Amino acid sequence: MQKSKKSLLGSLLEILMVSARLGFTSFGGPVAHLGYFHEEYVRRRKWLDEKSYADLVALCQFLPGPASSQVGIGIGFMRAGVLGGIVSFLGFTLPSVAVLILFALAVQDFDVSGAGWLHGLKLVAVAVVAHAIIGMAEKLTPDLKRKAIALAALVVTLLWQTAFTQVGVILLAALFGFLLYRNEQAESDEPFRFPISRGFAAVCLTLFFGLLILLPILREVTSLQWVAMFDSFYRSGALVFGGGHVVLPLLEREFVPTGWVSEEAFLAGYGAAQAVPGPLFTFAAYLGAVMGGWTGGLFATAAIFLPAFLLIAGTLPFWNSLRQSPKVRGALMGVNAAVVGILISAFYQPIWTSSILEPVDFAFAAILFSMLVYWKLPPWLIVAAGAAGGTLLALI
């Protein structure tokens, strides 16, 4: 028993150290985060195989909320149960939360949009995402049919960028995958392993939907500001498909017209949120700190990420058995191919278009890509090189 406790503690410390390093170095938005996760968890540490990672990404792309954070939480679940998921979330999220709370308490008019080091970090994201896409495409689109699904997903998500396009593409890809691959022989890959029962999962799903219904009622009945804040942040985190950039308009509608946060303060925080690593949902920490100090920042962070935690904890145990069904596996083969197309689309817009502005940008991104892929340098060193190189490029 004592040995088991020591083993669990060791796993939790390992998860905390790895996720915290990712939290300090993962710049570039949700697609880039998936690239960093792929490099660290699949390629370097081999905590899960390519297929399991792709299935987890597909599930999180389908669920509302911050997909990259849910992938990180899910990996923590698989590694060390509920505590592993919590520790993984804290490690990846708290670095940006702390920076944004400090920013809210210190200087709300600091402009980082033109910083050279920030542009360098965008170029790092180009290298990391390109590496991840190449690796995933090799595994997930090996035949012409899946290449065609990926191409269709790329074209549709690139030309029709709406909140529901991604979900529609994934549903259609699942249908085509089911029709094309429902009789395919099962591959021998590792099943998800995590000590979470279906009973606990059912409680999490019940709590997710219960809070979604109950909080607006409590808001009207009590008229308490902290209840209203929790409701606004919780609903924003629960009803958003498409990542952090989609949640920003929702947050603006919730807090600017009410006078809780001024338009100027909102825009200043948005600029700061672009400059920090980790998930963009941590912008909630900035807004909470503006409204209620550092405790408000932590409160807002818990409220906006709680739906993501409840959803991934509530779906993983059922997902594990569903993905073993031949018909579901066929659908997943289509979804995984579509995810490759979606990632390529997101790689072009907004990552490539906002980063590769001149030939020198492409040259520097190629150097960073070579450092990562061919010289096998650790991601944190690539991040440091990108920030330093971006600063130098801005001085030329």
Backbone hydrogen bonds, N-H to C=O, Kabsch-Sander energy under -0.5 kcal/mol:
donor,donor_aa,acceptor,acceptor_aa,energy
5,K,1,M,-2.2
6,K,2,Q,-2.3
7,S,3,K,-2.4
8,L,4,S,-2.4
9,L,5,K,-2.6
10,G,6,K,-2.5
11,S,7,S,-2.2
12,L,8,L,-2.6
13,L,9,L,-2.5
14,E,10,G,-2.2
15,I,11,S,-2.7
16,L,12,L,-2.6
17,M,13,L,-2.5
18,V,14,E,-2.5
19,S,15,I,-2.8
20,A,16,L,-2.3
21,R,17,M,-1.9
22,L,18,V,-2.0
23,G,19,S,-2.4
24,F,20,A,-1.7
25,T,21,R,-1.1
26,S,22,L,-2.3
27,F,25,T,-1.6
33,H,29,G,-2.2
34,L,30,P,-2.0
35,G,31,V,-1.4
36,Y,32,A,-2.4
37,F,33,H,-3.0
38,H,34,L,-2.3
39,E,35,G,-2.2
40,E,36,Y,-2.5
41,Y,37,F,-3.2
42,V,37,F,-0.8
42,V,38,H,-1.1
43,R,38,H,-2.3
44,R,39,E,-1.9
45,R,40,E,-2.1
47,W,41,Y,-2.5
48,L,41,Y,-0.8
53,Y,49,D,-2.4
54,A,50,E,-2.6
55,D,51,K,-2.5
56,L,52,S,-2.3
57,V,53,Y,-2.7
58,A,54,A,-2.5
59,L,55,D,-2.3
60,C,56,L,-2.4
61,Q,57,V,-2.4
62,F,58,A,-1.4
63,L,59,L,-1.6
65,G,240,V,-3.6
67,A,65,G,-0.9
70,Q,66,P,-2.2
71,V,67,A,-2.3
72,G,68,S,-2.2
73,I,69,S,-2.6
74,G,70,Q,-2.7
75,I,71,V,-2.3
76,G,72,G,-1.9
77,F,73,I,-2.4
78,M,74,G,-2.4
79,R,75,I,-1.8
80,A,76,G,-2.7
81,G,77,F,-2.4
84,G,80,A,-1.2
85,G,81,G,-2.0
86,I,82,V,-2.3
87,V,83,L,-2.8
88,S,84,G,-2.5
89,F,85,G,-2.1
90,L,86,I,-2.6
91,G,87,V,-2.7
92,F,88,S,-2.0
93,T,89,F,-2.1
94,L,90,L,-2.5
97,V,93,T,-2.0
98,A,94,L,-3.0
99,V,95,P,-1.9
100,L,96,S,-2.5
101,I,97,V,-2.3
102,L,98,A,-2.3
103,F,99,V,-2.3
104,A,100,L,-2.3
105,L,101,I,-2.0
106,A,102,L,-1.4
108,Q,106,A,-0.6
110,F,107,V,-0.5
112,V,110,F,-0.6
115,A,112,V,-1.6
119,H,115,A,-1.5
120,G,116,G,-2.1
121,L,117,W,-1.7
122,K,118,L,-1.5
123,L,119,H,-1.6
124,V,120,G,-1.5
125,A,121,L,-1.8
126,V,122,K,-1.5
127,A,123,L,-1.8
128,V,124,V,-2.6
129,V,125,A,-2.6
130,A,126,V,-2.1
131,H,127,A,-1.9
132,A,128,V,-2.1
133,I,129,V,-2.7
134,I,130,A,-2.2
135,G,131,H,-2.0
136,M,132,A,-2.6
137,A,133,I,-2.8
138,E,134,I,-1.8
139,K,135,G,-1.2
140,L,136,M,-2.9
141,T,137,A,-1.9
147,K,143,D,-2.0
148,A,144,L,-2.3
149,I,145,K,-1.8
150,A,146,R,-2.5
151,L,147,K,-2.5
152,A,148,A,-2.5
153,A,149,I,-2.5
154,L,150,A,-2.4
155,V,151,L,-2.6
156,V,152,A,-2.6
157,T,153,A,-2.3
158,L,154,L,-1.5
159,L,155,V,-2.1
160,W,156,V,-2.5
162,T,160,W,-1.3
166,Q,162,T,-0.6
168,G,164,F,-2.4
169,V,165,T,-2.7
170,I,166,Q,-2.2
171,L,167,V,-2.2
172,L,168,G,-2.4
173,A,169,V,-2.7
174,A,170,I,-2.2
175,L,171,L,-1.9
176,F,172,L,-2.7
177,G,173,A,-2.8
178,F,174,A,-2.3
179,L,175,L,-2.3
180,L,176,F,-2.5
181,Y,177,G,-2.7
182,R,178,F,-1.2
184,E,181,Y,-1.8
189,D,187,E,-1.2
196,I,194,F,-2.1
201,A,197,S,-2.0
202,A,198,R,-2.5
203,V,199,G,-2.0
204,C,200,F,-2.2
205,L,201,A,-2.3
206,T,202,A,-2.4
207,L,203,V,-2.5
208,F,204,C,-2.3
209,F,205,L,-2.2
210,G,206,T,-2.6
211,L,207,L,-2.6
212,L,208,F,-1.5
213,I,209,F,-1.5
214,L,210,G,-3.1
215,L,211,L,-2.3
217,I,213,I,-0.8
218,L,214,L,-2.7
219,R,215,L,-2.5
220,E,216,P,-1.7
221,V,217,I,-2.3
222,T,218,L,-2.8
223,S,218,L,-0.5
223,S,219,R,-1.5
228,A,224,L,-2.2
229,M,225,Q,-2.8
230,F,226,W,-2.2
231,D,227,V,-2.6
232,S,228,A,-2.4
233,F,229,M,-2.6
234,Y,230,F,-2.7
235,R,231,D,-2.6
236,S,232,S,-1.9
237,G,233,F,-2.0
238,A,234,Y,-1.6
239,L,235,R,-1.8
241,F,239,L,-0.5
246,V,243,G,-0.9
247,V,243,G,-1.0
248,L,244,G,-1.1
250,L,246,V,-0.7
251,L,247,V,-2.4
252,E,248,L,-2.5
253,R,249,P,-2.2
254,E,250,L,-1.7
255,F,251,L,-2.1
256,V,252,E,-2.2
259,G,256,V,-1.5
260,W,255,F,-1.0
261,V,255,F,-1.8
266,F,262,S,-2.4
267,L,263,E,-2.3
268,A,264,E,-2.2
269,G,265,A,-2.2
270,Y,266,F,-2.0
271,G,267,L,-2.0
272,A,268,A,-1.8
273,A,269,G,-2.5
274,Q,270,Y,-1.4
275,A,271,G,-0.6
275,A,272,A,-1.0
276,V,272,A,-0.6
276,V,273,A,-0.6
278,G,26,S,-2.3
282,T,279,P,-1.5
283,F,280,L,-2.1
284,A,281,F,-2.1
285,A,282,T,-1.5
286,Y,282,T,-0.9
287,L,283,F,-2.1
288,G,284,A,-2.9
289,A,285,A,-2.1
290,V,286,Y,-2.3
291,M,287,L,-1.9
292,G,288,G,-2.7
293,G,289,A,-2.2
296,G,292,G,-1.3
297,G,293,G,-1.9
298,L,294,W,-2.0
299,F,295,T,-2.4
300,A,296,G,-2.6
301,T,297,G,-2.0
302,A,298,L,-2.3
303,A,299,F,-2.1
304,I,300,A,-2.3
305,F,301,T,-1.8
306,L,302,A,-1.4
309,F,305,F,-1.9
310,L,306,L,-2.6
311,L,307,P,-2.6
312,I,308,A,-2.2
313,A,309,F,-2.2
314,G,310,L,-1.7
315,T,311,L,-1.5
316,L,312,I,-1.9
319,W,315,T,-2.7
320,N,316,L,-2.2
321,S,317,P,-0.8
322,L,318,F,-2.2
323,R,319,W,-2.4
324,Q,321,S,-1.1
325,S,322,L,-1.7
329,R,325,S,-3.1
330,G,326,P,-2.0
331,A,327,K,-2.0
332,L,328,V,-2.7
333,M,329,R,-2.0
334,G,330,G,-1.5
335,V,331,A,-2.3
336,N,332,L,-3.3
337,A,333,M,-1.6
338,A,334,G,-2.1
339,V,335,V,-2.5
340,V,336,N,-1.4
341,G,337,A,-1.6
342,I,338,A,-2.8
343,L,339,V,-2.7
344,I,340,V,-2.2
345,S,341,G,-2.3
346,A,342,I,-2.6
347,F,343,L,-2.1
348,Y,344,I,-1.9
349,Q,345,S,-2.8
351,I,346,A,-1.6
352,W,347,F,-2.6
353,T,348,Y,-2.3
354,S,350,P,-1.8
355,S,351,I,-0.6
355,S,352,W,-1.2
356,I,352,W,-2.7
357,L,355,S,-1.3
361,D,358,E,-0.9
362,F,358,E,-1.5
363,A,359,P,-2.4
364,F,360,V,-2.4
365,A,361,D,-2.5
366,A,362,F,-2.3
367,I,363,A,-1.8
368,L,364,F,-2.4
369,F,365,A,-2.5
370,S,366,A,-2.2
371,M,367,I,-2.4
372,L,368,L,-1.9
373,V,369,F,-3.0
374,Y,370,S,-1.7
375,W,370,S,-2.1
377,L,371,M,-2.4
381,L,378,P,-0.9
382,I,378,P,-1.4
383,V,379,P,-2.4
384,A,380,W,-2.2
385,A,381,L,-2.5
386,G,382,I,-2.5
387,A,383,V,-2.4
388,A,384,A,-2.4
389,G,385,A,-2.9
390,G,386,G,-2.5
391,T,387,A,-1.8
392,L,388,A,-2.1
393,L,389,G,-2.6
394,A,390,G,-1.7
395,L,391,T,-0.8
395,L,392,L,-0.8
396,I,392,L,-0.8
396,I,393,L,-0.6
